Amino acid sequence: MAELITFGETPLRFSPLTAQRLEVAREASIYADGTASNVAVTAQELGTDALWLSKLPDTPLGRRVATQLEGQGIGTEVVWTDDDAHRQGLVFRESGAPPRRPRHVHDRSHTAAATAEPGEFPMERLQGGAVVFTGLSTAVLSEQAASTTEAMLRAASSGSAVTAADLDYSSGLAPPERYQEVLHNISDELDILIASEEAVEEALDRSAKPRELANIIASEHDLDIMVISRSEHGAVALHDSPGTNVIHERDAIEMDAVDPAGTHSAFAGAFLQQLIAGSDPARALSYAVAVASLVRTLPGPFLTTTAAEIEPLVDRVVEGS
């Protein structure tokens, strides 16, 4: 049985080569790039059995997503649909160097994942996983997707599974108010929330120092663990232990970024994988920061590594804290 079960839409991401603008690019790389699937890939690469659940159109684009993810070694359980109205989600990502910011253009209306229903998935399996995870970018696609996300987390929390979600905000996909509404609705079923500092500021309209932000959000949503990644600046994690809140903070390792697109989901996958492996939140945070630093040096959103490569990086993170 899978130790980590993730649910969510995985769009195909098209990225022009060499930081070109979309308007003039002649070539692009293509990746199956979704938060839930990337988290599963990272956990699998680090040694945890991971399963990704989703709904895809039975088209060449939908099959491309499943084939690429299966090639990364994760288990997949896909609900296939041949309804012509159910599309494969697409994202066009234009990278940029300061002062030009990266840009995402979402083409994710009427996707297959937005029509997913609880009865299409093995709800009883969710109760037996160690951790069940989703990203809010799937829930904000439609009322149906939000309802299904809530039902899956409820099923998981009724069993032995720890439930986790990523705020996973991306400008242009849905308004911030929609993310706030979805988070409010799933809070009762949620143990762990992971978010980037930028997502907290833009989606939740919160601005404060990271340690304060973690405290505020954990209190508002009654979370056991709140984690905030800060990209090249490291991360903080709040653990609501009996009688007190313990906050851990880690600095990132300086590295030259090759493709930062998969940094945050790799961070989330490593953090959850370490919790499943028995690490405490402090160790899990060190591991997540090390993995996030490493994945920034790789093209594409997927982590490929070995313990011999990761462990020295974890030691550097711990020494720098």
Buried (B, 14 or more C-beta within 10 A) or exposed (E): EBBBBBBBBBBBBBBBEEEBEBEEBEEBEBBBBBBBBBBBBBBBBBEBBBBBBBBBBBBEBBBBBBEBBBEBEBBBBBBBBEEEEBBBBBBBBBBEEEEEEEBBEBBBEEBBBBBBEBEEBEBEBBBBBBBBBBBBBBBBBBEBBBBBBBBBBBBBBEBEBBBBBBBBBBBEBBEBEBBBBBBEBBBEBBBBBBBBBBBBBBBBEBEEEBBEBBBBBBEBBEBBBBBBBBBBEBBBBBBBEEEEBEBBBBBBBEBEBEBBBBBBBBBBBBBBBBBBBEBEBBBBBBBBBBBBBBBBEBEBBBBEBEEEEBEEBBEBBBEBB
